[in-house]
Amino acid sequence: MENFKMIAKTLFGFEELLAKELRDLGAQDVQIGTRAVSFAGDKGFMYKANLALRTALKILKPIHQFRAFNEQALYQGIRQVNWSQYLNTNQTFVVDVTLHSENFKHSQFVALKTKDAIVDQFREQGGARPSIDKDHPDLRINVHIDREQVSVALDTSGASLHHRGYRRVTNIAPINEVLAAGMLLLSGWKGESDFMDPMCGSGTLLVEAAMIACNIPANINRKEFAFEKWSDWDNDLFDTIIDSLMKKTREFHYTIKGFDKAPSAVAKARENVQNANLDDYVRIEQANFFETEKETQGPLQMVFNPPYGERLEIQLERFYRELGDTLKQSYPGTDAWFITANLEGLKHVGLKPSRKIKLFNGSLESRLVKYELYAGSRRTKFQNTNDHE
């Protein structure tokens, strides 16, 4: 099978993580862009990338590039593609558009022009034409315009890859699964200690942590990918790729635990963990984190998404102060990471973060922060380990 270029889209701040994931999977010619990483692979690798990548939102397969300064040039450029290679008259399609251009300001207009060019080509060839279906198209076409440069790609994934398939119930402010996986990978989580999410909501971080620990492909529970409707879809190859990925899963010998004080969140989290077939690895309890303490002697990794006060009402200053106090007094020997868009709130934690990483949670500019809680004094820790970070 021939290799071809693909582009994996991701969230701001995850480009290096995604590039590493791609290299580890066996991708060729990996190149980092902004919120995207390009790479090369064959059809089997396209299936594997969609199944296994934790920090990718979409995998695109570029098929054509041209320059366009106006709508006529756009129309003619789209006509240059032989669309009968990808579509027949009984099938449906939809056009997604991303714009960074002075010449083209309305994505709906670009989508309409693209659709016209495709449909007109089919009409000229024989009268019949494929139709538009926005919800379940047979082909999803991606048009990206950067100034006058137009890139046309086929969307291999379909719905965003953060739709893993296990999360059927959510709470008020659920975290995106790709954001959760990226936070875990940035925190260095590999499944080599106990893990805890003390404010677990619908359980996304717990599921993603268990999948990383056991090396389970991120999208193994997903119902479908866009490439399954393509004319060159190879079901046997897809099954072979799944088998090869599942052979690389591993056992996990520590505990993964979640707390939430809301009974409804606990019930939802347990259901999602069950949907992901991970209930052997994850334990969830109803508890107020501020009234808990560390249960084991060994190292603990904590990654969580506390309420921001954006969509969940909290008394900001008191909440962050209690958070810092609980970590300091009750969780020695813990690396605690959390994400917040409330930079004011961080001032009240009362601990100095050892790392701060800029991310976005949806449209909210956020920080992923790390607090190292030592057993005994910090000085003793440094003398014992000669750890000169």
C-alpha positions, -999 to +999 in steps of 0.1 A: +000+000+000+012+035-008+020+061+017+002+095+015+002+127+035-023+132+064-029+160+089-039+154+125-057+183+141-053+189+178-058+215+206-034+244+214-005+231+234-008+195+224+012+196+191+044+180+206+024+153+224+006+144+192+039+143+172+053+119+198+022+097+196+024+096+159+062+087+159+055+060+185+027+045+163+051+044+133+042+075+113+066+088+087+077+124+080+061+139+112+060+177+111+046+200+137+023+229+128-002+251+148-029+230+163-019+203+137+007+178+129+013+165+094+026+129+087+027+102+061+013+066+063-007+041+043-044+032+045-038+008+074-020+036+093-049+059+086-072+034+104-046+030+132-042+067+138-080+072+141-082+043+165-052+049+187-043+086+189-053+102+222-047+139+214-060+141+178-094+157+171-095+147+134-074+130+107-076+147+073-064+133+040-054+163+017-063+157-020-058+191-037-042+225-032-046+257-052-046+295-049-078+315-051-083+353-047-121+353-055-151+331-058-146+322-095-110+310-088-124+290-058-151+274-080-126+265-108-101+251-083-127+228-067-137+216-103-101+205-109-106+175-086-121+144-102-149+140-076-161+107-091-130+091-075-145+098-041-183+100-047-210+085-067-244+099-076-263+078-050-241+091-021-243+122+001-216+147+011-211+178+033-185+205+032-168+219+064-149+252+060-121+268+080-112+304+070-082+327+077-085+350+047-093+386+037-107+374+004-132+350+019-150+360+050-181+337+052-177+300+056-212+292+045-206+310+012-174+290+006-192+257+015-220+267-010-195+275-038-176+242-032-209+223-033-219+240-066-186+231-082-189+194-072-226+191-082-220+209-115-192+185-124-215+155-118-244+171-138-221+177-168-210+141-167-244+125-167-273+145-152-276+128-118-258+143-088-250+134-052-270+152-024-261+171+007-265+154+041-253+175+071-259+148+097-247+115+083-229+121+050-210+094+030-182+119+024-171+148+046-150+173+027-128+198+045-119+231+028-092+252+046-084+287+032-053+305+046-051+339+029-053+328-008-040+292-003-069+267-005-064+231+008-090+205+001-090+173+022-112+143+030-122+140+066-112+104+076-127+106+111-162+121+108-174+133+142-145+148+163-123+121+178-130+133+213-163+115+209-148+083+222-180+064+225-179+055+262-193+088+276-231+086+272-240+106+303-223+138+315-226+164+343-229+202+340-193+210+327-177+178+313-141+180+301-134+172+265-118+137+262-089+149+241-082+177+266-083+151+294-059+127+276-035+156+268-035+168+304-026+133+316+002+129+290+016+164+299+015+153+336+038+124+327+011+098+335+021+063+323+004+041+349+034+037+372+017+047+405-017+051+421-039+077+405-067+099+417-092+125+404-107+141+435-135+160+417-142+134+390-176+147+376-186+122+348-154+103+351-136+113+319-101+117+334-105+084+352-114+065+320-086+082+300-061+075+328-070+038+328-068+036+290-033+051+291-022+028+320-035-003+301-024+010+266-060+006+253-066+024+220-084+057+227-112+051+202-118+014+206-154+021+219-163+044+191-192+034+169-179+046+135-153+065+115-159+084+082-136+062+062-160+032+068-183+047+041-155+052+015-154+031-016-120+016-007-131+006+028-112-026+039-130-043+067-104-071+070-076-046+072-094-027+099-100-058+120-063-067+116-053-032+129-076-036+159-062-070+167-026-057+165-034-028+188-053-049+213-023-073+215-002-044+229-025-037+259-011-044+293-021-051+329-022-023+355-013-030+391-021+002+410-054+019+419-073+045+400-098+063+422-123+091+418-143+112+443-172+135+437-195+149+464-226+148+441-244+115+440-256+121+405-220+127+393-209+094+410-236+075+392-228+090+358-190+084+363-196+047+372-218+043+342-192+058+318-164+036+334-186+006+328-193+016+292-155+017+287-152-018+302-128-005+328-147-011+360-120-037+371-095-008+372-115+023+385-131+028+418-154+058+424-168+070+458-191+098+469-169+121+491-160+157+496-123+159+487-118+185+514-127+159+541-105+131+527-068+121+532-043+100+513-049+063+519-016+048+508+020+053+516+034+052+480+035+080+454+002+093+441-005+111+409-036+134+410-050+151+379-083+170+380-106+197+366-120+217+395-151+239+390-141+273+376-171+294+387-179+299+350-206+273+348-206+259+383-211+284+411-184+283+438-171+307+465-138+313+447-114+324+474-126+299+500-127+270+475-091+275+463-078+280+498-094+248+510-080+230+479-045+241+489-050+233+525-062+198+518-033+190+494-008+204+519-021+187+550-037+155+538-018+144+506+020+141+512+040+123+485+016+135+458+021+152+424-012+172+420-021+186+386-052+206+378-065+229+351-082+262+357-094+292+337-096+311+370-061+326+373-073+348+402-082+316+421-047+302+419-035+331+441-055+316+470-041+280+468-012+290+491+013+267+474+038+275+447+032+256+415+063+239+400+049+240+365+023+261+346+013+252+311-010+274+290-040+255+275-076+262+264-106+245+279-131+252+251-127+290+245-114+296+280-077+304+283-065+281+311-034+269+330-025+234+338-006+237+371+015+212+390+020+212+428+045+188+444+035+178+479+065+162+497+064+138+526+084+157+552+102+190+542+111+200+507+147+203+518+149+167+530+134+156+497+161+174+477+189+160+500+176+125+497+172+124+459+197+150+447+168+162+425+180+196+411+152+205+388 
